[in-house]
C-alpha cells in the first residue's frame, strides 16, 4: 500500500471515529434535553408552584418564589447549552466535517456549567446589578416571571461564552481592572491557536 493510500485510509478511519463520537454525544445531549424538559414540567405542575401562583399575596412566599424561579433559570441554562451543543454538532460533524474529539468534555459538562452560570445570572439580576428585571413578580405575574427566567437561562446556556465575557467586563468595571483579564487572555490564546492550526492544515 502506498503512502498516499495509507494516509487516505487513516483519514477515513479518523472521520468514521469522529462521526461515531459525534453521534454518541448527540444522543447524550438529546436525552439530557428530554430530562431537562421533563424536570421543568414536573416543576410547573408541582404543588409548590400552584400554591405560589394561586396565592393572594406575596407575603411569606418570597423565598419559595426565589427558589422556584432559580430552578427554572437553571433548567433554562441547561436547555440552552444543550441546544448550543446540538447546533455545534450539526455544524462541525454534519456540515463542515471538522469535528474534533478534544471538545468532548465541553459537550458533556456544558449543560451543567450553563445551569450554574444561569443561577449566577439569576442572582445578579435579582440583586439589581444588571437591570433586566425589577423585584420579584407579584403572584399574578408568576407565569410571566417563569418564562422570563427560563428565557434568561436559555440565553445564558446558548451563548455562555458571551455571557461570561459580559460578566468579566462588569467585574472589571466594578473592581477597577485595567489590563486584560485571565479569561480574555485565555480566549485570545485559544483563538490564535485555532487560527494557527487552520493555517497548518
Phi, psi and omega per residue, in radians:
X1 nan 2.298 -3.114
X2 -1.269 2.873 -3.137
X3 -1.107 -0.691 3.124
X4 -1.106 -0.688 3.123
X5 -1.166 -0.685 3.104
X6 -1.101 -0.775 3.130
X7 -1.085 -0.748 3.130
X8 -1.124 -0.702 3.120
X9 -1.122 -0.738 3.133
X10 -1.136 -0.684 3.107
X11 -1.117 -0.739 3.108
X12 -1.121 -0.706 3.122
X13 -1.124 -0.737 3.102
X14 -1.121 -0.686 3.117
X15 -1.128 -0.721 3.100
X16 -1.120 -0.736 3.139
X17 -1.109 -0.779 3.122
X18 -1.117 -0.703 3.132
X19 -1.133 -0.674 3.105
X20 -1.111 -0.799 3.122
X21 -1.091 -0.760 3.123
X22 -1.076 -0.654 3.118
X23 -1.149 -0.747 3.124
X24 -1.105 -0.757 -3.140
X25 -1.149 -0.643 3.117
X26 -1.142 -0.671 3.074
X27 -1.134 -0.753 3.113
X28 -1.017 -0.836 -3.111
X29 -1.179 -0.617 3.091
X30 -1.128 -0.783 3.106
X31 -1.087 -0.748 3.105
X32 -1.072 -0.679 3.106
X33 -1.095 -0.729 3.099
X34 -1.110 -0.721 3.131
X35 -1.103 -0.765 3.140
X36 -1.116 -0.771 3.116
X37 -1.089 -0.699 3.104
X38 -1.129 -0.703 3.108
X39 -1.103 -0.706 3.103
X40 -1.140 -0.686 3.101
X41 -1.077 -0.790 3.123
X42 -1.092 -0.647 3.139
X43 -1.179 -0.743 -3.131
X44 -1.154 -0.632 -3.094
X45 -1.603 0.121 -3.122
X46 -1.275 2.755 3.140
X47 -1.117 -0.661 -3.127
X48 -1.098 -0.725 -3.140
X49 -1.157 -0.750 3.131
X50 -1.128 -0.655 3.138
X51 -1.101 -0.776 3.129
X52 -1.160 -0.753 -3.102
X53 -1.114 -0.615 -3.095
X54 -1.604 -0.023 -3.100
X55 -1.160 2.520 -3.138
X56 -1.425 -0.397 3.098
X57 -2.524 2.777 -3.077
X58 -1.444 -0.225 -3.053
X59 -0.990 2.231 3.109
X60 1.462 -0.121 -3.091
X61 -1.914 0.081 -3.036
X62 -1.039 -0.780 -3.126
X63 -1.125 -0.753 3.123
X64 -1.089 -0.725 3.122
X65 -1.100 -0.790 3.137
X66 -1.039 -0.780 -3.109
X67 -1.120 -0.776 -3.119
X68 -1.183 -0.727 3.119
X69 -1.144 -0.667 3.091
X70 -1.106 -0.689 3.114
X71 -1.129 -0.705 3.085
X72 -1.126 -0.718 -3.141
X73 -1.123 -0.752 3.104
X74 -1.117 -0.714 3.099
X75 -1.090 -0.739 3.089
X76 -1.088 -0.667 3.098
X77 -1.080 -0.789 3.086
X78 -1.079 -0.712 -3.135
X79 -1.156 -0.713 3.119
X80 -1.114 -0.713 3.120
X81 -1.166 -0.662 3.097
X82 -1.103 -0.748 3.080
X83 -1.072 -0.748 3.106
X84 -1.042 -0.773 -3.141
X85 -1.124 -0.765 -3.122
X86 -1.164 -0.684 3.080
X87 -1.138 -0.743 3.102
X88 -1.077 -0.735 3.091
X89 -1.098 -0.744 3.138
X90 -1.052 -0.769 -3.100
X91 -1.206 -0.881 -2.984
X92 -1.442 -0.518 -3.118
X93 -1.641 -0.680 -3.032
X94 -1.681 -0.649 -3.042
X95 -1.657 -1.074 -3.079
X96 -1.383 -0.678 3.138
X97 1.393 0.452 -3.141
X98 -1.969 0.474 -3.129
X99 -1.052 2.320 3.141
X100 -2.075 2.360 -3.099
X101 -1.222 -0.195 -3.138
X102 -1.246 -0.216 3.120
X103 -1.681 0.185 -3.099
X104 -1.004 -0.764 -3.106
X105 -0.989 -0.698 3.136
X106 -1.120 -0.707 3.134
X107 -1.187 -0.548 -3.078
X108 -1.429 -0.857 -3.053
X109 -1.627 -0.105 -3.127
X110 -0.928 -0.840 -3.138
X111 -1.057 -0.621 3.137
X112 -1.250 -0.778 3.096
X113 -1.075 -0.702 3.141
X114 -1.168 -0.598 3.113
X115 -1.095 -0.760 3.121
X116 -1.252 -0.581 3.047
X117 -1.104 -0.713 3.101
X118 -1.125 -0.658 3.082
X119 -1.099 -0.748 3.096
X120 -1.080 -0.734 3.120
X121 -1.133 -0.665 3.086
X122 -1.029 -0.818 -3.140
X123 -1.112 -0.688 -3.140
X124 -1.145 -0.744 3.130
X125 -1.165 -0.816 -3.131
X126 -1.159 -0.515 3.101
X127 -1.336 -0.157 3.080
X128 1.532 0.141 -3.124
X129 -1.253 -0.647 3.022
X130 -2.017 2.224 -3.030
X131 -1.550 1.103 3.048
X132 -1.637 -0.360 -3.111
X133 -2.561 2.787 3.088
X134 -1.566 -2.475 3.128
X135 -1.291 3.140 3.094
X136 -1.036 2.370 -3.099
X137 -1.150 2.555 3.049
X138 -1.162 2.755 -3.090
X139 -0.904 -0.611 3.137
X140 -1.212 -0.256 -3.127
X141 -1.907 0.201 -3.078
X142 -1.049 -0.702 -3.122
X143 -1.092 -0.762 3.095
X144 -1.113 -0.717 3.108
X145 -1.130 -0.641 3.111
X146 -1.067 -0.871 3.126
X147 -1.112 -0.638 3.122
X148 -1.059 -0.839 -3.080
X149 -1.312 -0.518 2.996
X150 -1.107 -0.754 3.135
X151 -1.119 -0.734 3.088
X152 -1.043 -0.772 3.125
X153 -1.085 -0.773 3.134
X154 -1.062 -0.761 3.121
X155 -1.129 -0.681 3.081
X156 -1.075 -0.747 -3.113
X157 -1.267 -0.661 -3.073
X158 -1.295 -0.596 -3.121
X159 -2.186 0.873 -3.022
X160 -1.098 -0.538 3.114
X161 -1.138 -0.711 3.092
X162 -1.136 -0.720 3.140
X163 -1.125 -0.764 -3.131
X164 -1.103 -0.730 3.103
X165 -1.137 -0.637 3.097
X166 -1.125 -0.779 3.108
X167 -1.117 -0.653 3.097
X168 -1.087 -0.720 3.127
X169 -1.155 -0.699 3.108
X170 -1.113 -0.744 3.136
X171 -1.100 -0.719 3.119
X172 -1.125 -0.678 3.136
X173 -1.167 -0.685 -3.109
X174 -1.260 -0.720 -2.995
X175 -1.834 0.145 2.976
X176 1.319 0.452 3.084
X177 -1.296 2.245 -3.084
X178 -1.915 -0.507 -3.133
X179 -1.587 2.961 -3.102
X180 -1.048 2.302 -3.117
X181 -1.326 2.928 3.110
X182 -1.026 -0.688 -3.128
X183 -1.145 -0.834 3.123
X184 -1.072 -0.692 3.127
X185 -1.116 -0.752 -3.140
X186 -1.121 -0.740 3.140
X187 -1.175 -0.655 3.096
X188 -1.122 -0.745 3.107
X189 -1.103 -0.741 3.141
X190 -1.090 -0.712 3.132
X191 -1.157 -0.718 3.104
X192 -1.107 -0.736 3.112
X193 -1.109 -0.671 3.123
X194 -1.138 -0.753 3.107
X195 -1.128 -0.674 3.131
X196 -1.134 -0.730 3.134
X197 -1.150 -0.645 3.097
X198 -1.128 -0.714 -3.129
X199 -1.127 -0.712 3.120
X200 -1.174 -0.654 -3.121
X201 -1.205 nan nan
